[in-house]
Amino acid sequence: MTDDAATALERLLSASRGGLTLVLLFDYDGTLVPITSHPSLAVLTSETRALLERLASLPRVAVGVLSGRSLADVVGLVGIPGLYHAGTSGMELDLRGRVVRHPKEREAATLIAGVAEQLRPVLADFAGAWIESKAAGLTVHYRNVRTDRLNELLESIRLCLAPWTAQLTTVGGPMAIEVTPQDGWNKGTAVQMILDHVGRDSAFPVFIGDEANDADAFAVVSALGGASIGVGTQAPSTASYRLRDPNAVTEFLAAVLESLEERRTKP
């Protein structure tokens, strides 16, 4: 275990010993699973799924997954009952069975549909780029675009989105650009809503993510005195700790679980 992982683990255990509920929140792609050639191929390993499930079953531990994917997609991919979920970068949430959506989701859907209509002909000129549409947001994926055309693609997207600058928020994801309404919720909002549901005053928040689209969640967790953990080289510099890749995340989860279970068995 690296020094960062060991220090983060000790902070979690100290909070748990102090009677706080550990709220363990994760990005999905690039954090719990490696980036794949297509999002449909990014499947949790049986080991990682089992670790999340066992952690969520412990007293004073809550687990959640916050993703740019649609809520239905991330719930289906994780496949563990009783977890917190956020989709479309926080625009829609499942708070352990209670689904909450942004109050202006309908207006957002109309806006996003118009944006997608303008983007599609732009992306048609770039093999390997495509739009993932969601109820109140979209993601432009470009992981399969030729490297020598990436700058041209990104500039074309920027020019296409320019007329909506005041209405849209665009953030980078793993070889992707996530687009949501300017006045919408984000992953930071999702963290706050989950903490309110758990009980903010008795919670110790942890967020683990890998890209710029996780920055809002890092900021909220850090402001509340929790632990923000970046994965890989592209994670925001505001992360307090670092893990090298999704395999290291799995190793960290195993260490957290082992330590918590060991404490429970001690007389």
C-alpha positions as CSV (number, residue, x, y, z in Angstrom):
1,M,0.0,0.0,0.0
2,T,1.3,3.5,-0.9
3,D,1.8,6.2,1.7
4,D,-1.2,8.1,0.4
5,A,-3.4,5.0,0.6
6,A,-2.2,4.2,4.1
7,T,-2.8,7.8,5.3
8,A,-6.3,7.9,3.7
9,L,-7.1,4.6,5.3
10,E,-6.1,5.8,8.7
11,R,-8.3,8.9,8.4
12,L,-11.3,6.7,7.5
13,L,-10.6,4.4,10.5
14,S,-10.1,7.3,12.8
15,A,-13.5,8.8,11.7
16,S,-15.1,5.4,12.2
17,R,-13.6,4.9,15.6
18,G,-15.1,8.3,16.5
19,G,-18.6,7.1,15.7
20,L,-19.0,8.7,12.4
21,T,-20.8,7.1,9.4
22,L,-18.3,6.5,6.5
23,V,-20.0,7.7,3.3
24,L,-17.9,6.1,0.6
25,L,-18.7,7.7,-2.8
26,F,-17.2,6.7,-6.1
27,D,-17.1,7.8,-9.7
28,Y,-17.6,4.8,-12.0
29,D,-15.6,4.9,-15.3
30,G,-11.9,5.2,-14.7
31,T,-12.3,4.7,-10.9
32,L,-14.2,1.5,-10.2
33,V,-13.5,0.2,-13.7
34,P,-10.9,0.9,-16.3
35,I,-11.7,3.0,-19.3
36,T,-12.7,0.7,-22.2
37,S,-13.1,1.1,-25.9
38,H,-16.9,1.5,-25.4
39,P,-18.8,2.3,-22.2
40,S,-20.9,-0.9,-22.5
41,L,-17.7,-2.9,-21.9
42,A,-16.9,-1.2,-18.6
43,V,-18.2,-3.9,-16.2
44,L,-17.4,-4.2,-12.5
45,T,-15.2,-7.2,-11.6
46,S,-16.8,-9.7,-9.2
47,E,-14.2,-8.8,-6.6
48,T,-15.0,-5.1,-6.7
49,R,-18.7,-5.7,-6.6
50,A,-18.4,-8.0,-3.6
51,L,-16.3,-5.5,-1.8
52,L,-18.8,-2.7,-2.3
53,E,-21.6,-5.0,-1.3
54,R,-19.9,-6.1,1.9
55,L,-18.9,-2.5,2.8
56,A,-22.5,-1.3,2.3
57,S,-23.7,-4.1,4.7
58,L,-21.6,-2.9,7.6
59,P,-23.1,-0.6,10.3
60,R,-22.3,3.1,9.9
61,V,-21.1,2.7,6.3
62,A,-23.0,4.1,3.3
63,V,-21.8,3.5,-0.3
64,G,-22.7,5.4,-3.4
65,V,-21.7,5.7,-7.1
66,L,-21.9,9.1,-8.9
67,S,-21.6,9.0,-12.7
68,G,-22.0,11.0,-15.8
69,R,-24.0,8.0,-17.2
70,S,-27.7,8.0,-16.9
71,L,-29.2,7.0,-13.6
72,A,-30.7,3.8,-15.0
73,D,-27.4,2.9,-16.6
74,V,-25.3,3.3,-13.5
75,V,-27.9,1.5,-11.3
76,G,-27.9,-1.4,-13.7
77,L,-24.2,-1.6,-14.0
78,V,-23.5,-1.5,-10.3
79,G,-26.3,-3.9,-9.5
80,I,-26.2,-3.7,-5.7
81,P,-29.4,-3.0,-3.8
82,G,-29.3,-0.4,-1.0
83,L,-26.6,1.9,-2.5
84,Y,-26.8,5.6,-3.3
85,H,-26.6,6.5,-7.0
86,A,-26.3,9.7,-9.0
87,G,-26.6,9.9,-12.8
88,T,-26.1,12.5,-15.5
89,S,-23.4,14.1,-13.3
90,G,-25.8,14.7,-10.4
91,M,-29.0,15.7,-12.4
92,E,-30.8,12.6,-11.1
93,L,-30.4,10.6,-7.9
94,D,-31.5,7.4,-6.3
95,L,-31.3,7.9,-2.6
96,R,-31.6,4.3,-1.6
97,G,-34.9,3.8,-3.4
98,R,-36.2,7.4,-3.5
99,V,-35.6,8.9,-7.0
100,V,-35.0,12.6,-7.1
101,R,-34.6,14.6,-10.4
102,H,-33.8,18.2,-11.0
103,P,-37.0,20.3,-10.9
104,K,-36.3,21.7,-14.3
105,E,-35.5,18.4,-15.9
106,R,-38.1,18.9,-18.6
107,E,-36.7,22.3,-19.7
108,A,-33.2,20.9,-19.6
109,A,-34.2,18.0,-21.8
110,T,-35.5,20.4,-24.4
111,L,-32.3,22.4,-24.3
112,I,-30.1,19.3,-24.5
113,A,-32.1,17.9,-27.4
114,G,-31.5,21.0,-29.4
115,V,-27.8,20.9,-28.6
116,A,-27.5,17.3,-29.6
117,E,-29.2,18.1,-32.9
118,Q,-26.6,20.6,-33.8
119,L,-23.7,18.4,-32.6
120,R,-24.5,15.3,-34.6
121,P,-23.5,16.6,-38.0
122,V,-20.3,18.0,-36.5
123,L,-19.4,14.6,-35.0
124,A,-20.3,12.8,-38.3
125,D,-17.0,14.1,-39.7
126,F,-15.0,12.3,-37.0
127,A,-15.0,8.6,-37.0
128,G,-15.1,7.1,-33.5
129,A,-17.0,10.1,-31.9
130,W,-20.6,9.8,-30.8
131,I,-23.2,11.2,-28.5
132,E,-24.6,9.5,-25.4
133,S,-28.0,11.1,-24.8
134,K,-29.6,11.3,-21.4
135,A,-32.8,12.9,-20.1
136,A,-31.1,16.2,-19.0
137,G,-27.6,16.0,-20.4
138,L,-25.4,14.4,-23.0
139,T,-21.8,13.1,-23.3
140,V,-19.7,13.4,-26.4
141,H,-17.4,10.4,-26.5
142,Y,-14.2,10.5,-28.5
143,R,-12.1,7.7,-27.2
144,N,-12.0,6.0,-30.6
145,V,-11.1,9.1,-32.6
146,R,-7.7,9.2,-34.3
147,T,-5.2,10.9,-32.2
148,D,-4.1,13.3,-34.9
149,R,-7.7,14.6,-35.2
150,L,-8.4,15.2,-31.5
151,N,-7.6,18.9,-31.5
152,E,-9.7,19.5,-34.6
153,L,-12.6,17.6,-33.0
154,L,-12.4,19.5,-29.7
155,E,-12.3,22.9,-31.5
156,S,-15.2,21.9,-33.7
157,I,-17.2,21.0,-30.5
158,R,-16.2,24.2,-28.8
159,L,-17.4,26.3,-31.8
160,C,-20.7,24.3,-32.0
161,L,-21.5,24.8,-28.3
162,A,-20.4,28.5,-28.3
163,P,-24.0,29.9,-28.8
164,W,-25.1,28.1,-25.6
165,T,-22.2,29.2,-23.4
166,A,-24.5,30.9,-20.9
167,Q,-26.8,28.0,-20.8
168,L,-24.5,25.0,-20.6
169,T,-21.8,23.5,-18.3
170,T,-19.2,21.5,-20.1
171,V,-16.6,19.4,-18.2
172,G,-14.1,16.9,-19.3
173,G,-14.5,13.2,-18.6
174,P,-12.5,10.1,-19.5
175,M,-12.0,10.8,-23.3
176,A,-15.3,12.6,-23.2
177,I,-17.1,15.9,-22.7
178,E,-20.1,16.0,-20.4
179,V,-22.8,18.7,-21.1
180,T,-25.5,19.7,-18.6
181,P,-27.6,22.8,-18.0
182,Q,-25.7,25.8,-16.5
183,D,-28.2,26.0,-13.6
184,G,-28.3,22.2,-13.0
185,W,-27.1,19.9,-10.3
186,N,-23.6,18.4,-10.4
187,K,-21.6,15.7,-8.6
188,G,-21.0,18.2,-5.7
189,T,-24.7,18.8,-5.3
190,A,-25.2,15.0,-5.4
191,V,-22.6,14.6,-2.5
192,Q,-24.5,17.2,-0.5
193,M,-27.9,15.5,-1.0
194,I,-26.5,12.1,-0.1
195,L,-24.9,13.5,3.0
196,D,-28.2,15.2,4.0
197,H,-30.0,11.8,3.5
198,V,-27.4,10.0,5.7
199,G,-27.2,12.7,8.3
200,R,-24.5,15.3,7.6
201,D,-23.5,15.9,11.2
202,S,-22.7,12.3,11.8
203,A,-21.0,11.5,8.5
204,F,-17.4,11.4,7.2
205,P,-17.5,11.8,3.4
206,V,-15.1,10.2,1.0
207,F,-15.1,10.7,-2.7
208,I,-12.8,8.8,-5.2
209,G,-12.7,10.0,-8.8
210,D,-10.4,10.3,-11.7
211,E,-11.3,13.3,-14.0
212,A,-12.2,17.0,-14.2
213,N,-15.9,16.1,-14.0
214,D,-15.2,15.0,-10.4
215,A,-13.9,18.3,-9.2
216,D,-17.2,19.5,-7.8
217,A,-17.4,16.4,-5.6
218,F,-13.8,16.8,-4.5
219,A,-14.5,20.4,-3.5
220,V,-17.6,19.6,-1.4
221,V,-15.9,16.7,0.4
222,S,-12.7,18.7,1.1
223,A,-14.8,21.6,2.4
224,L,-16.5,19.3,4.8
225,G,-13.3,17.9,6.1
226,G,-13.6,14.5,4.4
227,A,-11.1,12.6,2.2
228,S,-10.9,13.3,-1.5
229,I,-8.9,10.6,-3.4
230,G,-7.8,11.0,-7.0
231,V,-7.2,8.1,-9.3
232,G,-4.6,8.2,-12.0
233,T,-2.8,11.1,-13.6
234,Q,-5.8,13.1,-14.8
235,A,-7.5,13.5,-11.5
236,P,-7.9,17.1,-10.3
237,S,-5.0,18.5,-8.3
238,T,-7.4,19.3,-5.5
239,A,-7.5,15.6,-4.5
240,S,-5.9,15.1,-1.1
241,Y,-4.7,11.6,-1.8
242,R,-3.8,9.6,-4.9
243,L,-4.3,6.0,-6.1
244,R,-2.6,4.9,-9.3
245,D,-5.6,3.2,-11.1
246,P,-8.9,1.2,-10.6
247,N,-6.9,-1.8,-9.5
248,A,-5.4,0.3,-6.7
249,V,-9.0,1.4,-5.8
250,T,-10.0,-2.2,-5.4
251,E,-7.0,-2.9,-3.2
252,F,-7.9,0.1,-1.1
253,L,-11.4,-1.1,-0.7
254,A,-10.2,-4.5,0.4
255,A,-8.0,-2.8,3.0
256,V,-10.9,-0.6,4.3
257,L,-13.2,-3.7,4.6
258,E,-10.5,-5.8,6.3
259,S,-9.8,-3.1,8.9
260,L,-13.5,-2.4,9.6
261,E,-14.3,-6.1,9.9
262,E,-11.3,-6.7,12.2
263,R,-12.5,-3.9,14.5
264,R,-16.0,-5.5,14.7
265,T,-14.5,-8.9,15.8
266,K,-12.3,-7.5,18.5
267,P,-13.7,-7.9,22.0
